[in-house]
Amino acid sequence: MSKPVFVGAGVAIVTPFFEDGGINFDELKRMIEFQIAQKIDSIIICGSTGEAATMNHEEHIAAIKCAVDTVAGRVPVIAGTGSNDTAYCVELTKQAEELGADAALLVTPYYNKCTQEGLYRHYKKVADAVPNLPLILYNVPSRTNVNISPELLLRLSECENIIGVKECNFSQVPEIYSLCGDRYALYSGEDGLAVPMISLGAKGVISVIANIMPKETSQMIHDYINGDIEKAKNAQINFIPLVKAMFCEVNPIPVKEAMNILGWNAGPCRLPLCEMSAANHDKVVDVLAKYDTSAMKSFLAQ
């Protein structure tokens, strides 16, 4: 297996917006600094949680550049560059490489509902276009209605720079390992299944809740990898209320609400995502009170 881009927890970082809809780059920089101070293992910019779907091209490029420049090599930066337009995906991934991203995260083409052959050709085209950039495939059938089968992953193993998979279809993880061995670094795409996936051999989690508790999320993964299995299991169980709260409405609505509650200027989501219901807002407030967010409060007070 190629060296993983990271081991531990990578944060699928939110994109803060002003009330008028523009990106708040100063707040994004501050969020990144907090994550690094709290020992996060990687920054994932322009993913689903970062609302890349409602960014135009210039904003997408600017957000990636902001992350790369702010991180300045301290942790790996993974840029979300997936698209259901293969030509645009190639263009955006090339630009992410030029900007200095350490890897690209490529969601499966959505809406088009391509076949497994179409998926193969899509990813092969991108891989051939950026042979020196590590690529992490993103399999999230609940959002895209497309699944990367274990058999397709075996076929794609010919592409040396496809080195990882963010997997949200937990049921097929054992089969992936059965067919592909340790060819890929797998990352859990679901906070609630991070430790179970690590137990099967995954290298980490690409996390939503790490926006709020980066140090604890990273520690959970490293505890398991370092042999403190009970501590990791207990941490996973302790996170259950937070995970449920962060997905009580469509991601990233709850996590941005939580960030605003805790004192960040995360701002609103962009339409068609809208503010959460009053009942769910109260639920998020109640759940956050159960967790120690003192490190975040201290950082924000600086």
C-alpha positions, 0 to 999 in steps of 0.5 A, a space after each residue: 500500500 502507498 503511504 496514507 495521506 494521513 492517519 487519524 482524524 481529518 476534519 471535513 471543515 465547514 465553510 463560513 459565510 457572511 450573511 450576504 453569502 460571501 465566503 468569510 476567509 478570515 474566519 476560515 483561517 481562524 477555524 483552520 488554526 484552531 484545528 491545527 492547535 487541537 492536533 487534527 491530522 488533516 484538513 479536508 476543504 471543499 467537501 460536502 460539509 464545506 458546501 462545495 456544491 454551492 460554490 462557483 469555480 472562483 470560490 472553490 479555487 479561493 477556498 483551496 488556496 486559503 486552506 493550503 496557504 493557512 496550513 503552510 505544510 503543518 498537516 496534509 490538505 485534501 481538496 474536494 474536487 469531485 464532479 459529475 462532469 469528468 472534464 471539469 473534475 480533471 480541470 479542478 483537480 489539476 488546479 488543486 495540485 497546482 495550488 499545493 493540495 496534498 491530495 484530492 477527494 473525488 466524490 462519485 459522479 452524482 445524478 448522472 447515475 453512471 455504470 461501473 464502467 463509466 465510474 472506472 473511466 471517470 476515475 481513470 481519466 482523472 488519475 491519468 491527468 494528475 499522476 503525481 497527486 494522491 487521490 482519495 475516492 469518496 463513496 457515499 451512495 446515500 447522497 449520490 445514488 452511485 456505489 463504488 463496488 469492491 470489484 471496481 476498486 480492485 480494477 482501479 488498483 492499477 492506478 497507482 495514485 488512487 491511494 485511498 477511499 472515504 467509505 460510507 457504505 460500511 457493509 462492503 468494507 470487509 469485502 473491500 479488504 477481502 478483494 484488495 487487501 491493504 492496497 487502499 487506505 480506507 477512511 470512515 465517512 461516518 462519525 458513528 462508525 469510525 472505530 468499527 472501521 478502524 477495527 477492520 483496518 481503516 486508517 482514520 475518519 473524515 469527520 464532521 464532529 471534528 469541527 467541534 471536537 478535533 482533539 478528542 476525535 483524533 485521540 479516539 482513532 490514535 488510541 485504537 491504533 496504539 492498542 488502547 481499544 477500550 478507551 477508543 470504544 468508550 470515546 465512540 460510545 460517548 460521541 453518540 449523542 453528538 453524532 445524532 445531533 449533528 445529523 438531525 438535519 441534512 449536513 452541514 446544517 446542524 454542525 454550522 448551527 453548533 459552530 455559531 452557538 459555540 461562538 464562531 462566525 460560521 454564518 448561514 448555509 447557502 440555499 437550498 440548505 436553510 436554517 434548522 428548525 427551532 426544535 432541532 436548534 434546542 436539541 443541538 444546544 442541549 447536546 453541546 452542553 454535555 461536552 467539554 468545549 472549553 478548549 474552543 472557548 479559550 481559543 475564541 477568547 484570544 
